[in-house]
Amino acid sequence: MERIVVLAGGIGGARFLRGLKAAVPDADVTVVGNTGDDIHLFGLKVCPDLDTVMYTLGGGINEEQGWGRADESFTVKEELAAYGVGPEWFGLGDRDFATHIVRTQMMSAGYPLSAVTEALCARWQPGVRLLPMTDDRVETHVLIDTAELDESPGNGAGGGSGHGPGGGPGGDRRKAVHFQEYWVRLRASVEAHAVVPVGAESAKPAPGVLDAIADADVILFPPSNPVVSVGTILAVPGIREAIADAGVPVVGLSPIVGDAPVHGMADKVLSAIGVESTAAAVAQHYGSGLLDGWLVDTVDAGSAQAVEDAGIRCRAVPLMMNGTEATAQMAREALALAEEVGA
Amino acid sequence: MERIVVLAGGIGGARFLRGLKAAVPDADVTVVGNTGDDIHLFGLKVCPDLDTVMYTLGGGINEEQGWGRADESFTVKEELAAYGVGPEWFGLGDRDFATHIVRTQMMSAGYPLSAVTEALCARWQPGVRLLPMTDDRVETHVLIDTAELDESPGNGAGGGSGHGPGGGPGGDRRKAVHFQEYWVRLRASVEAHAVVPVGAESAKPAPGVLDAIADADVILFPPSNPVVSVGTILAVPGIREAIADAGVPVVGLSPIVGDAPVHGMADKVLSAIGVESTAAAVAQHYGSGLLDGWLVDTVDAGSAQAVEDAGIRCRAVPLMMNGTEATAQMAREALALAEEVGA
């Protein structure tokens, strides 16, 4: 039985995993989930990416929006608003709240996130082993320029306009916000000047993560955000090294198709780390020290040579996750490329 | 403006307070609420009596059951059950959950219960100043005989039947359960051998409690449970003494009408402290050192003399809280008796 390790963020990772399970139902799949976008809301520990994977594979996901629970209601949220307790920009539903209540209760009782995740999965039976990247607290923060908040969102001009306190060239108007605030509240409408996985440098991989990587037959990077999803997982010391040292094929799928993210706003955070929003640039960012193979969409076939020139085997195949069968075919292509580079 | 202090439990206290507000809408009412039946459920701090007062006076109560929110749904509870997380015997609704989430978040941030209660009341505007009896943790526990749980509930025979571990005469089958477990899960179906307000002896009255008592013109004991509601409040060192020293009329209303509690199961816990379930016995239990006046129901008019003989002025008036007007009339009778004993 093939042992596959997948580094997953939220929606893109979860949908890819559903395709992977359909493609190779008997494979032994371990998912290393991003926890950098975890957030405490209303005193509760919320793990958006882990939950998106769990709900998607467990049949509880809201299919249209890609996150949150199906058949959801918002009574608790309305009541919290009636108490004047925010934030109101994060849409937790009643069913979702129960997950966070159970998680928080277990963590308050002393269980690490990995044990809590396993307990939650006992209900959802996702058909994969879902591990948080770490049991330690890591929070992805985004450095923004508050002056831009006053201007029309998204114009990117930023700083230097002279108003606001201080008046230095943007330096003292910089503010770090939680990734969720940047992503959900601000909808990535201002420039991300830096993306910092706070706490990552001292985090340890969760129990099982390094073993799963060492024992893997193949390691996959789904079309998740290369900065705030896969990048954050790789920022946990030991994980990048374990992947590089595993001696097995490492194949990724581009989240960028035709110079734009398939889902989400990956381009906003790619610019923060100085990476172009192209399929080839993302592969080059990961680099041949990490990646053996890279799938780009057929519309980006022209960039395959640039990826190959960087020492990464590249194939152009359809990468739009339109339904489970199309996604399963992407997974098959990734596994075929893994076999090819591993031969 | 008359300053009234009321020591209140849950349903009985809350309904009486609604009548009191109707009777003297301009009075300055401070409610000292019982917190001995507070409980942590699902990691959240639940204060049943404070919430019952707050919801009842704030217009959010489920009128039929007397506790919990009107127009309630139970999605969170169903989801918790789907996770296998209990207890299932405590019926928290979605709207109610929001209250406990806000409370727990504030307490985790370091706010005392009194400050949290004030914040919650900013929404509900109960028209009274609602104070918890203490900011310290007090939990009413009930000592039961586990052997009785195996027999038909409520037969009260208990112990000595020889089965079960140990075999001593009941002694090692005694178990302390949280009051809510005794009241809600077991429905007081086994004998209460003792009622212990754990933590009360080292608790301090919450800020404002002693001042309100010292400044009161009249102090009322509504028809709340004399053991686990009013009794628990009086168990906080300093409160009983402050009431006795206030030098103002202290008038109570019997929660027992015709030898049975009007609401709830007060008889079950009265027997644990060796007090008969009669209107007169409860007055004698409080005693003339605390009580100046006592209202019994007209059906108990025959017991008024026994109360008077104990040094407590007694009147027999209708004590069934059938609607706000009947309850307002009870409040008027209590205030009239206070005026009489204070003259």
Interface residues (C-beta under 8 A of the other chain):
Chain A: F42 G43 L44 S73 T75 V76 E79 L80 A82 Y83 G84 V85 D94 R95 F97 A98 T99 I101 V102 T104 Q105 S108 A109 A119 L120 A122 R123
Chain B: F42 G43 L44 S73 T75 V76 E79 L80 A82 Y83 G84 V85 D94 R95 F97 A98 T99 I101 V102 T104 Q105 S108 A109 A119 L120 A122 R123
